Amino acid sequence: MDLTTPYAFGKTVDMPFAEAQLKVREELAKEGFGVLTEVDMSRKFAEKLQKEFRDYVIFGACNPAIAYEAMSGEINLGILLPCNVVIYTRDDGKTAVMFMDPIARFSSIGNPELEEFGIQATQKLERVLDAL
């Protein structure tokens, strides 16, 4: 199932939550991305609010080569990094994988040269999604 929004793209994958996390990491690495941060939102909500929440993790993924080139042309671009990847258990028990849309993020800058970096990042993330 395709899960597209104005700011993200993704799909439902046919694998359990834990397996999806491993597979996403593996496929991100193949495209030159590393996971810089990982936030387990269900754990945070339990710790901070004593509330239960579905399995939900946010990866902050970065492709150093693209980030370096983009930040060399626009030093403040770091505010828009890293690329967030969300993996969660849907209401029906299936697993969803969502990627923030770099084109949507980079196009807000108004610099056509930087939009190319958004396109490159999006193409790589789309290949990750296709491999899931």
Steps between C-alpha positions, in 0.01 A plus 500: 500500500635838393512760780569840342451843658612849388809464723575126499480178302494139607317174498377210707755218503441130545730450800485539876602830662842380626587341165397818316740705714791272411410493131463879481844547662652252254345662194587852619864393533498371141402853387769669710281600795586447864257516789624784721213495748232259608203597713264232632184709541302225672771476767522880535123535543505224763791663688387862481121474493428150634300444179500196276558549130543273201850391391640816342863588429654803330838465329698813418677388182778690327688456177832675579594560136172675418500689832855625447431630150170659596635665816800630308256704291261592782655491848164527681366194320592287800175613659317281249714192566499207555238324291245345734383145445204373702412136558183415689238235560174593331158454660456179299827357640695546177823703485528838327825661384496873422773730367490878525503648152833678441364673188221659704750603766770636269260679264397733783848655490446667164845407367473289180856371544407349836182344365726260307626361833140441606439313176812285552402415858142422399614266223718311748220476756259380232745219418509408869120488504491290184739248661272443800 
